[in-house]
Amino acid sequence: MRSCLSALLLCTLTLFSAAAAAAETLERIRDSGTLKLGYRQDAAPFSFADSEGLPAGYSLALCEVVAKAVRSHLQREDIKVEYVLVTAETRFDAVQSGEIDLLCGASSITLERRKQVDFSLLTFVTGSSVLYRKDGPANFLDLVGQKVGVHGGTTTEEGLIRALQEAGIEAEVVAVESHDEGLRALEAGEVAAYFADRAILAMLGRDAERPENLVLSDRFFSYEPYALALQRGDSDFRLLVDAALARLYRSQEIGRIYQANFGNTQMSDLLRATFTLQALPE
């Protein structure tokens, strides 16, 4: 009996300590005077380094809205924003460890990832697709025996492998370290196609050296709901983040942020519906 009580007490203390550690984001920001935003330099137009090496992108713009809400909540206009570079492999570890307070990138929500971190309201909805060369395979079924590029360490890589298996296609999956590397490999003919979220592919194709030589598939192979990631169990900070996003979605500003980052690419009906459904009232 005593051993059982000891084990129960130890378990309770462990859970309490974990919850307490995870619930200190706003206190940490107040004490340090700094909000740490994680960003990637290879996930344009969501999160990237611009021509001057500065953090930029759609997700960064949303995080800047959150930063204003943090300053208002803490009544501290002197709260600074520090941008911390992360990669596809390190981003969630950085959230868990407290190295960053909020992950501003192209991160899909999955149930497995929710074991590690919490997520905000949805910030974008897209799906994986394929970018081809005009002189190469014309559709997914033509990829038999070909090399297909994909950003390694992402849900998109898992989706590509699954899609190939389900279609019975034997192709070589080539994992690259960045979308820019994938585009270069595609343009050089080192891979026959490049697999990524369609919104990212549209921007890659637009910025290619010879965009007229590339074709973007209309087919979606997955559903990718994006959100901002934060420490698990911190309900106060998550509520603040969600409230800031909901207010943004109730305004016209979300349209301006979209246009500033996606240009003339028309907003999908699904994305419009996502913003409407998440424009929660106060």
Rosetta silent file (secondary structure, phi, psi, omega in degrees, C-alpha in Angstrom):
SEQUENCE: MRSCLSALLLCTLTLFSAAAAAAETLERIRDSGTLKLGYRQDAAPFSFADSEGLPAGYSLALCEVVAKAVRSHLQREDIKVEYVLVTAETRFDAVQSGEIDLLCGASSITLERRKQVDFSLLTFVTGSSVLYRKDGPANFLDLVGQKVGVHGGTTTEEGLIRALQEAGIEAEVVAVESHDEGLRALEAGEVAAYFADRAILAMLGRDAERPENLVLSDRFFSYEPYALALQRGDSDFRLLVDAALARLYRSQEIGRIYQANFGNTQMSDLLRATFTLQALPE
SCORE:     score description
SCORE:     0.000 S_00000001
   1 L     0.000  -46.148 -179.625    0.000    0.000    0.000 S_00000001
   2 H   -60.509  -41.100  179.761    2.798    2.396    0.982 S_00000001
   3 H   -65.026  -37.894  178.868    4.622    1.743   -2.289 S_00000001
   4 H   -65.073  -42.295  178.616    1.442    2.371   -4.268 S_00000001
   5 H   -65.160  -39.172  178.480    0.864    5.680   -2.467 S_00000001
   6 H   -63.350  -42.588  179.675    4.475    6.687   -3.052 S_00000001
   7 H   -64.903  -40.668  178.735    4.189    5.907   -6.742 S_00000001
   8 H   -64.261  -42.697  178.980    0.926    7.859   -6.980 S_00000001
   9 H   -63.342  -42.499  179.478    2.465   10.834   -5.194 S_00000001
  10 H   -62.743  -42.643  179.847    5.512   10.760   -7.464 S_00000001
  11 H   -63.637  -42.389 -179.798    3.303   10.618  -10.556 S_00000001
  12 H   -63.328  -45.040  179.704    1.178   13.515   -9.291 S_00000001
  13 H   -63.683  -37.553  179.069    4.221   15.648   -8.531 S_00000001
  14 H   -64.269  -45.919  179.624    5.698   14.890  -11.940 S_00000001
  15 H   -64.536  -40.173  179.551    2.515   15.888  -13.741 S_00000001
  16 H   -64.009  -43.930  179.877    2.212   19.020  -11.603 S_00000001
  17 H   -62.995  -41.501  179.357    5.797   20.029  -12.295 S_00000001
  18 H   -64.271  -42.159 -179.828    5.362   19.475  -16.044 S_00000001
  19 H   -65.961  -41.186 -179.845    2.166   21.519  -16.085 S_00000001
  20 H   -64.784  -40.535 -179.723    3.758   24.323  -14.070 S_00000001
  21 H   -65.787  -34.912 -176.801    6.792   24.433  -16.357 S_00000001
  22 H   -80.954  -13.618 -173.624    4.594   24.564  -19.428 S_00000001
  23 L  -101.117   21.946 -173.301    2.357   27.323  -18.069 S_00000001
  24 L  -111.932   16.331 -175.629    4.994   30.006  -17.671 S_00000001
  25 H   -59.686  -51.613 -178.368    5.246   31.452  -21.179 S_00000001
  26 H   -64.701  -37.529  176.868    3.690   34.821  -20.377 S_00000001
  27 H   -65.015  -39.868  179.198    5.646   35.041  -17.120 S_00000001
  28 H   -64.238  -40.379  178.882    8.847   34.202  -18.986 S_00000001
  29 H   -66.398  -42.169  179.335    8.122   36.901  -21.558 S_00000001
  30 H   -62.506  -45.006 -176.709    7.343   39.435  -18.827 S_00000001
  31 H   -68.762  -38.753 -176.932   10.511   38.657  -16.893 S_00000001
  32 H   -87.184  -21.142 -175.895   12.825   38.644  -19.918 S_00000001
  33 L    72.417   17.432 -175.283   11.106   41.450  -21.795 S_00000001
  34 E  -138.280  133.627  171.470   11.400   39.320  -24.937 S_00000001
  35 E  -103.186  121.004 -176.246    9.020   37.255  -27.053 S_00000001
  36 E   -98.852  117.149 -178.962   10.957   34.596  -28.962 S_00000001
  37 E  -107.616  124.142  177.174    9.518   33.696  -32.364 S_00000001
  38 E   -85.670  137.947  178.396   10.839   30.664  -34.231 S_00000001
  39 E  -142.655  158.649  174.878   11.075   30.882  -37.999 S_00000001
  40 L  -110.746  151.529 -179.504   12.466   28.902  -40.914 S_00000001
  41 L   -99.154    4.968 -173.480   14.413   30.373  -43.795 S_00000001
  42 E  -129.586   25.774 -177.436   13.265   27.781  -46.347 S_00000001
  43 E  -127.760   43.340  176.802    9.452   27.739  -46.218 S_00000001
  44 L   -61.248  143.943    5.061    8.439   30.695  -48.402 S_00000001
  45 L   -92.960   13.293 -176.983    5.938   32.276  -48.535 S_00000001
  46 L   -84.016  -44.307 -176.171    5.110   31.271  -44.967 S_00000001
  47 E  -154.977  118.554 -177.091    8.468   31.641  -43.243 S_00000001
  48 E  -163.809  172.136  174.062   11.781   32.607  -44.836 S_00000001
  49 E   -99.494  127.804 -177.535   14.707   35.012  -44.846 S_00000001
  50 L   -77.213 -171.438 -175.366   14.267   37.884  -47.309 S_00000001
  51 L   -62.496  -21.351  177.913   16.932   39.391  -49.577 S_00000001
  52 L   -98.049    5.605  179.107   18.416   41.226  -46.598 S_00000001
  53 L    81.617   11.399 -178.466   18.429   38.082  -44.456 S_00000001
  54 L   -93.115  147.149  178.273   15.529   39.262  -42.292 S_00000001
  55 E   -61.387  138.103 -178.620   12.643   36.991  -41.200 S_00000001
  56 E  -154.378  168.568  174.965    9.597   37.393  -43.417 S_00000001
  57 L   127.610  168.944 -178.279    6.473   35.628  -44.588 S_00000001
  58 H   -57.845  -49.413 -178.196    2.787   35.035  -43.995 S_00000001
  59 H   -66.237  -34.017  177.658    3.225   33.180  -40.689 S_00000001
  60 H   -65.640  -37.161  178.302    5.627   35.834  -39.397 S_00000001
  61 H   -63.564  -38.809  177.338    2.988   38.490  -40.114 S_00000001
  62 H   -66.190  -40.630  179.637    0.486   36.535  -38.004 S_00000001
  63 H   -66.252  -29.896  176.480    3.030   36.191  -35.200 S_00000001
  64 H   -68.495  -33.005  173.961    3.597   39.951  -35.258 S_00000001
  65 H   -64.338  -42.476  177.088   -0.139   40.365  -34.636 S_00000001
  66 H   -62.723  -39.945  179.745    0.250   38.030  -31.649 S_00000001
  67 H   -58.550  -40.942  177.545    3.231   40.086  -30.435 S_00000001
  68 H   -63.534  -38.847  179.271    1.029   43.198  -30.305 S_00000001
  69 H   -66.883  -36.370  178.108   -1.543   41.245  -28.296 S_00000001
  70 H   -64.336  -44.821  179.233    1.166   40.105  -25.865 S_00000001
  71 H   -61.397  -41.729  179.894    2.314   43.697  -25.314 S_00000001
  72 H   -65.489  -43.661 -178.425   -1.280   44.802  -24.726 S_00000001
  73 H   -64.566  -42.734 -178.638   -1.995   41.936  -22.320 S_00000001
  74 H   -84.096   -6.566 -176.328    1.164   42.516  -20.301 S_00000001
  75 L    53.676   46.693 -178.008    0.777   46.298  -20.591 S_00000001
  76 L  -136.560   94.085  178.453    4.406   46.397  -21.715 S_00000001
  77 L   -71.628  -11.218 -178.187    5.087   48.230  -24.972 S_00000001
  78 L   -89.025    3.501  177.939    8.788   47.585  -24.408 S_00000001
  79 L   -64.421  123.599 -178.816    8.452   43.823  -25.019 S_00000001
  80 E   -93.322  157.842  173.992   10.929   43.019  -27.797 S_00000001
  81 E  -107.329  126.357  175.562   10.649   40.335  -30.452 S_00000001
  82 E  -113.595  124.951 -179.457   13.616   38.024  -30.941 S_00000001
  83 E   -93.606  127.365 -177.742   13.618   35.848  -34.056 S_00000001
  84 E  -116.824  121.809 -178.848   15.174   32.414  -33.607 S_00000001
  85 E   -74.854  129.453  176.208   16.102   30.350  -36.661 S_00000001
  86 L  -128.178  170.465  176.773   14.895   26.734  -36.553 S_00000001
  87 L  -119.753  174.665  177.665   14.803   23.891  -39.061 S_00000001
  88 L   -60.666  -29.704 -177.489   12.202   21.310  -40.003 S_00000001
  89 L   -83.594  -31.728 -172.852   14.024   18.881  -37.725 S_00000001
  90 L  -101.338   -9.840 -168.613   14.553   21.147  -34.676 S_00000001
  91 H   -58.895  -44.908 -176.803   11.412   23.301  -34.638 S_00000001
  92 H   -76.663  -31.415  173.897    9.254   21.289  -32.214 S_00000001
  93 H   -62.613  -37.257  179.889   12.161   20.557  -29.871 S_00000001
  94 H   -65.888  -35.276  176.604   12.728   24.313  -29.700 S_00000001
  95 H   -68.684  -48.207 -178.235    9.103   24.813  -28.649 S_00000001
  96 H   -59.563  -40.517 -175.753    9.251   22.053  -26.035 S_00000001
  97 H   -79.287  -12.257 -176.453   12.468   23.334  -24.477 S_00000001
  98 L    85.565    6.445  176.625   11.276   26.947  -24.297 S_00000001
  99 L   -61.656  -33.614  173.485   13.977   28.091  -26.695 S_00000001
 100 L  -128.638  152.416  179.848   11.135   29.741  -28.608 S_00000001
 101 L   -91.566  -28.827 -175.870    7.710   30.848  -27.366 S_00000001
 102 E  -149.502  132.963  179.904    5.865   30.513  -30.669 S_00000001
 103 E   -96.304  116.832 -175.564    6.685   28.659  -33.884 S_00000001
 104 L  -110.563   86.497 -176.036    5.902   30.775  -36.943 S_00000001
 105 L  -149.107 -147.691  177.051    6.281   28.533  -39.955 S_00000001
 106 L  -114.246   71.484 -173.390    4.514   26.055  -42.216 S_00000001
 107 L  -108.195  121.008  178.820    3.673   23.471  -39.569 S_00000001
 108 E   -83.179  140.399  175.041    0.839   20.994  -40.076 S_00000001
 109 L   -78.704  129.551  170.626   -1.197   19.860  -37.096 S_00000001
 110 L  -134.607  157.667  178.562   -1.128   16.098  -36.544 S_00000001
 111 L   -64.172  -35.083  178.660   -2.284   14.035  -33.577 S_00000001
 112 L   -65.024  -41.704 -179.963    1.248   12.705  -33.175 S_00000001
 113 H   -68.324  -27.545  179.413    2.680   16.220  -32.994 S_00000001
 114 H   -71.449   -8.335  171.241    0.067   17.177  -30.409 S_00000001
 115 H   -76.169  -19.878 -177.596    1.808   14.756  -28.058 S_00000001
 116 L  -101.533  -43.441 -173.430    4.772   17.172  -28.160 S_00000001
 117 E  -139.977  166.463  171.703    3.278   20.655  -28.547 S_00000001
 118 E   -99.322  162.437  179.280   -0.008   22.542  -28.643 S_00000001
 119 E  -128.048  152.758  176.939   -1.334   24.395  -31.671 S_00000001
 120 E   -79.245 -174.474  166.130   -3.271   27.599  -32.193 S_00000001
 121 E   -55.399  157.938  178.680   -6.355   28.073  -34.319 S_00000001
 122 E   -60.570  141.031  177.803   -5.701   27.149  -37.939 S_00000001
 123 E  -110.660  -18.368 -179.701   -3.672   29.731  -39.842 S_00000001
 124 E  -166.384  154.741  176.206   -3.805   28.176  -43.316 S_00000001
 125 E  -133.336  125.067  178.517   -5.172   25.152  -45.149 S_00000001
 126 E  -146.262 -161.622  178.110   -3.428   23.576  -48.096 S_00000001
 127 L  -163.395  159.888 -178.182   -2.392   20.133  -49.328 S_00000001
 128 E   -76.839  147.214  178.823    0.573   18.423  -50.938 S_00000001
 129 E  -149.853 -166.610 -174.125    0.935   18.369  -54.714 S_00000001
 130 E  -133.078  138.820  173.226    3.605   17.967  -57.403 S_00000001
 131 E  -108.439  124.518 -176.993    5.674   20.308  -59.550 S_00000001
 132 E  -111.800  162.710  165.981    6.819   18.760  -62.852 S_00000001
 133 E   -88.525  142.952  179.876    9.145   19.672  -65.692 S_00000001
 134 L   -63.695  -27.810 -178.821    7.334   20.107  -69.011 S_00000001
 135 L   -93.647   12.732 -178.999    9.806   17.768  -70.684 S_00000001
 136 L  -118.636 -155.131  178.649    9.344   15.078  -68.027 S_00000001
 137 L   -55.067  140.894 -176.098    6.518   12.973  -66.564 S_00000001
 138 L   -95.057  -17.153  179.331    3.116   14.545  -67.153 S_00000001
 139 L  -153.556  177.300 -172.980    1.293   13.042  -64.177 S_00000001
 140 H   -62.261  -39.055 -177.296    1.782   11.092  -60.967 S_00000001
 141 H   -67.630  -19.969  179.316    1.470    7.660  -62.561 S_00000001
 142 H   -80.720    1.749 -177.517    4.342    8.500  -64.920 S_00000001
 143 H   -84.211    4.480  177.916    6.767    8.676  -61.988 S_00000001
 144 L   -57.999  125.832  178.795    7.490    4.937  -62.117 S_00000001
 145 L    77.040    4.172 -177.833   11.268    4.485  -62.019 S_00000001
 146 L  -100.196  168.337  173.666   11.841    8.222  -61.589 S_00000001
 147 E   -97.518  132.755 -179.373   13.427   10.299  -58.825 S_00000001
 148 E  -122.922  124.069 -178.847   11.032   12.478  -56.822 S_00000001
 149 E   -87.233  150.682  177.269   12.307   15.249  -54.564 S_00000001
 150 E  -160.423  149.156  177.401   10.774   16.234  -51.217 S_00000001
 151 E   -70.106  121.806 -178.388   11.841   18.232  -48.155 S_00000001
 152 L   -69.298  151.737  175.749   13.138   15.692  -45.641 S_00000001
 153 L    76.039   22.088 -178.528   11.778   15.463  -42.111 S_00000001
 154 L  -122.375  164.574  174.740    8.288   16.773  -42.946 S_00000001
 155 H   -65.314  -24.592  179.242    4.767   15.347  -43.032 S_00000001
 156 H   -66.911  -37.850  176.453    4.948   15.907  -46.788 S_00000001
 157 H   -61.521  -44.283  177.976    7.754   13.354  -47.081 S_00000001
 158 H   -61.881  -40.293 -179.921    5.599   10.836  -45.223 S_00000001
 159 H   -65.700  -37.926  178.584    2.676   11.716  -47.496 S_00000001
 160 H   -63.708  -48.363 -179.536    4.741   11.214  -50.649 S_00000001
 161 H   -59.699  -41.997  179.371    5.912    7.767  -49.565 S_00000001
 162 H   -65.747  -42.318 -179.288    2.336    6.816  -48.671 S_00000001
 163 H   -64.450  -40.086  178.142    0.944    8.145  -51.980 S_00000001
 164 H   -65.309  -42.008  179.693    3.522    6.210  -53.996 S_00000001
 165 H   -64.749  -43.777 -178.644    2.782    3.016  -52.087 S_00000001
 166 H   -65.662  -31.090  179.579   -0.981    3.389  -52.465 S_00000001
 167 H   -87.783   -4.333 -178.945   -0.597    3.960  -56.208 S_00000001
 168 L    68.193   31.986 -177.652    1.797    1.025  -56.548 S_00000001
 169 L  -100.526  123.704  175.109    4.497    3.289  -57.967 S_00000001
 170 L   -94.756  105.101  179.680    8.130    2.336  -57.502 S_00000001
 171 L  -137.076  157.116  179.469   10.072    5.586  -57.512 S_00000001
 172 E   -91.055  119.742  178.350   13.160    6.839  -55.707 S_00000001
 173 E   -86.024  122.493 -178.965   12.374    9.426  -53.036 S_00000001
 174 E  -109.086  109.000  179.961   15.150   12.021  -52.798 S_00000001
 175 E   -82.991  128.307  178.363   15.073   13.970  -49.518 S_00000001
 176 E  -115.225  165.235 -174.348   16.505   17.499  -49.759 S_00000001
 177 L   -88.755  -13.137  179.495   17.321   19.990  -47.026 S_00000001
 178 L  -156.768  160.957  178.054   15.283   22.905  -48.389 S_00000001
 179 H   -66.648  -35.795  178.141   12.614   23.777  -50.938 S_00000001
 180 H   -62.244  -40.018  177.134   15.123   25.924  -52.835 S_00000001
 181 H   -63.969  -39.198  178.326   17.404   22.893  -53.129 S_00000001
 182 H   -63.863  -41.120  178.235   14.459   20.873  -54.395 S_00000001
 183 H   -63.924  -43.546  179.233   13.652   23.486  -57.027 S_00000001
 184 H   -62.065  -40.485  179.108   17.261   23.580  -58.210 S_00000001
 185 H   -64.250  -37.985  179.313   17.311   19.781  -58.487 S_00000001
 186 H   -68.054  -45.788 -178.678   14.092   19.861  -60.507 S_00000001
 187 H   -66.450  -30.944  179.748   15.298   22.569  -62.880 S_00000001
 188 L   -83.076   -4.145 -179.494   18.619   20.731  -63.348 S_00000001
 189 L    79.581   11.990  179.415   16.813   17.495  -64.177 S_00000001
 190 L   -75.093  -24.576  171.278   18.227   15.702  -61.126 S_00000001
 191 L  -129.950  153.040 -177.902   14.678   14.807  -60.088 S_00000001
 192 L   -84.938  -20.392 -178.671   11.655   14.325  -62.341 S_00000001
 193 E  -158.112  159.568  176.556    9.243   16.035  -59.952 S_00000001
 194 E  -127.318  130.406 -173.681    9.173   17.883  -56.635 S_00000001
 195 E  -106.881  127.381  179.156    6.568   17.132  -53.973 S_00000001
 196 E  -165.885  178.819  174.824    5.497   19.799  -51.425 S_00000001
 197 E   -63.610  138.859 -171.240    2.518   21.756  -50.163 S_00000001
 198 H   -61.057  -36.117  179.026    0.793   23.282  -53.175 S_00000001
 199 H   -62.494  -38.474  177.982    0.977   26.856  -51.849 S_00000001
 200 H   -69.836  -41.278  179.065    4.759   26.510  -51.518 S_00000001
 201 H   -61.535  -38.147 -179.874    5.051   24.923  -54.971 S_00000001
 202 H   -61.591  -40.494  179.319    3.140   27.820  -56.526 S_00000001
 203 H   -72.778  -37.683  177.332    5.662   30.286  -55.117 S_00000001
 204 H   -61.897  -45.108  179.881    8.633   28.108  -56.105 S_00000001
 205 H   -62.700  -39.110 -179.855    7.340   27.866  -59.660 S_00000001
 206 H   -65.510  -35.810 -176.257    6.793   31.594  -59.856 S_00000001
 207 H   -94.008    4.343 -179.095   10.346   32.331  -58.663 S_00000001
 208 L   -66.222  158.788  178.174   12.061   29.679  -60.818 S_00000001
 209 L   -64.233  -39.596  177.822   14.708   30.702  -63.368 S_00000001
 210 L  -128.255   75.591 -176.846   12.537   29.311  -66.173 S_00000001
 211 H   -59.495  -25.738 -179.936    8.966   29.152  -64.808 S_00000001
 212 H   -68.672  -14.009  179.878    7.647   28.416  -68.285 S_00000001
 213 H   -91.552    0.230 -175.843    9.379   25.032  -68.137 S_00000001
 214 E  -116.158  151.053  179.117    7.449   23.907  -65.052 S_00000001
 215 E  -131.486  128.403  178.576    3.913   22.624  -64.546 S_00000001
 216 E   -97.301  124.775 -179.501    2.037   22.566  -61.223 S_00000001
 217 L   -66.965  147.264  175.402   -0.399   19.686  -60.789 S_00000001
 218 L   -84.931   -7.780 -174.068   -4.028   20.451  -59.899 S_00000001
 219 L   -84.364  139.128  173.457   -4.180   17.293  -57.781 S_00000001
 220 L  -105.571  136.518 -179.165   -4.016   17.321  -53.984 S_00000001
 221 L  -107.800   -7.022 -179.184   -2.571   14.279  -52.220 S_00000001
 222 L  -159.102  169.781  174.070   -3.177   15.328  -48.631 S_00000001
 223 L  -111.311  120.552 -176.046   -4.901   17.767  -46.309 S_00000001
 224 E  -120.878   98.320  176.838   -2.421   20.034  -44.505 S_00000001
 225 E   -88.700  116.568 -178.551   -3.894   22.256  -41.754 S_00000001
 226 E   -90.189  150.553  174.169   -1.275   24.793  -40.615 S_00000001
 227 E  -158.023  169.919  175.630   -1.124   26.453  -37.199 S_00000001
 228 E   -87.749  136.451 -178.724    1.290   28.167  -34.826 S_00000001
 229 E   -99.720  142.678  178.465    2.924   25.814  -32.314 S_00000001
 230 E  -143.886  172.647 -176.556    3.440   26.616  -28.630 S_00000001
 231 E   -61.408  140.845 -178.158    4.332   24.785  -25.443 S_00000001
 232 L   -69.590  134.895  174.879    1.957   22.009  -24.478 S_00000001
 233 L    89.882   -0.034 -179.052   -0.343   22.677  -21.534 S_00000001
 234 L   -95.723   82.029 -173.952   -0.074   26.478  -21.474 S_00000001
 235 H   -67.933  -32.405 -179.687   -3.771   27.318  -21.788 S_00000001
 236 H   -65.615  -46.441  179.971   -3.347   31.013  -20.885 S_00000001
 237 H   -68.291  -40.054  178.718   -0.854   31.698  -23.657 S_00000001
 238 H   -61.688  -41.400  178.352   -2.812   29.607  -26.148 S_00000001
 239 H   -61.248  -41.836  178.829   -5.984   31.577  -25.360 S_00000001
 240 H   -62.274  -44.568  179.896   -4.131   34.843  -25.955 S_00000001
 241 H   -63.104  -46.586 -178.852   -2.773   33.569  -29.288 S_00000001
 242 H   -64.134  -39.225  179.355   -6.190   32.265  -30.396 S_00000001
 243 H   -63.793  -40.161  178.970   -7.934   35.490  -29.383 S_00000001
 244 H   -64.488  -42.053  179.263   -5.459   37.533  -31.429 S_00000001
 245 H   -67.639  -42.037 -179.992   -5.998   35.316  -34.477 S_00000001
 246 H   -61.262  -42.451  177.314   -9.793   35.343  -34.106 S_00000001
 247 H   -62.710  -39.726  178.086   -9.818   39.148  -33.986 S_00000001
 248 H   -62.115  -42.995 -178.234   -7.602   39.193  -37.079 S_00000001
 249 H   -69.143  -23.055  177.202   -9.972   36.849  -38.937 S_00000001
 250 L   -80.767   -9.583 -177.009  -12.928   39.106  -38.061 S_00000001
 251 L  -105.769  175.950  176.676  -11.161   42.035  -39.721 S_00000001
 252 L   -82.982  -10.339 -174.598  -10.148   42.925  -43.259 S_00000001
 253 H   -64.252  -32.697 -179.222   -6.486   42.774  -42.280 S_00000001
 254 H   -62.007  -34.235  177.033   -6.213   39.017  -42.899 S_00000001
 255 H   -66.562  -39.071  179.766   -6.986   39.659  -46.576 S_00000001
 256 H   -68.984  -38.874  177.903   -4.257   42.280  -46.795 S_00000001
 257 H   -64.733  -41.321  178.220   -1.738   39.967  -45.115 S_00000001
 258 H   -60.709  -50.287 -176.760   -2.652   37.191  -47.556 S_00000001
 259 H   -63.516  -36.481 -179.329   -2.281   39.439  -50.604 S_00000001
 260 H   -64.595  -26.479 -176.205    1.037   40.846  -49.365 S_00000001
 261 H  -106.022  -23.053 -177.886    2.492   37.334  -49.218 S_00000001
 262 H  -115.021   -1.150  176.456    0.710   35.470  -52.014 S_00000001
 263 L    60.470 -129.216 -176.175    0.279   38.256  -54.539 S_00000001
 264 L   -86.222    2.301  177.291   -2.309   37.511  -57.217 S_00000001
 265 L   -66.108  117.785 -174.886   -2.759   33.874  -56.134 S_00000001
 266 L   -67.313  137.294  176.439   -6.482   33.666  -55.414 S_00000001
 267 L   -68.110  132.062 -177.977   -7.529   32.628  -51.923 S_00000001
 268 L   -71.888  156.762  177.183   -9.255   29.240  -52.033 S_00000001
 269 H   -61.993  -35.072  179.546  -12.870   28.822  -50.914 S_00000001
 270 H   -64.334  -40.698  179.803  -11.647   26.376  -48.273 S_00000001
 271 H   -68.700  -40.310  176.950   -9.280   28.963  -46.797 S_00000001
 272 H   -59.496  -43.066  179.495  -12.012   31.635  -46.789 S_00000001
 273 H   -65.279  -36.755  178.965  -14.279   29.227  -44.957 S_00000001
 274 H   -61.362  -44.936  178.779  -11.511   28.440  -42.486 S_00000001
 275 H   -64.626  -42.182 -178.641  -11.126   32.119  -41.578 S_00000001
 276 H   -63.396  -45.677 -177.602  -14.905   32.581  -41.313 S_00000001
 277 H   -67.901  -24.406 -177.548  -15.411   29.550  -39.057 S_00000001
 278 L  -102.135    6.501  176.862  -12.575   30.626  -36.760 S_00000001
 279 L   -79.830   63.979 -173.620  -13.586   34.272  -36.421 S_00000001
 280 L   -63.564  142.249  177.444  -14.741   33.472  -32.885 S_00000001
 281 L   -74.255  158.913  178.361  -16.649   36.169  -30.971 S_00000001
 282 L   -66.397    0.000    0.000  -15.197   37.730  -27.828 S_00000001
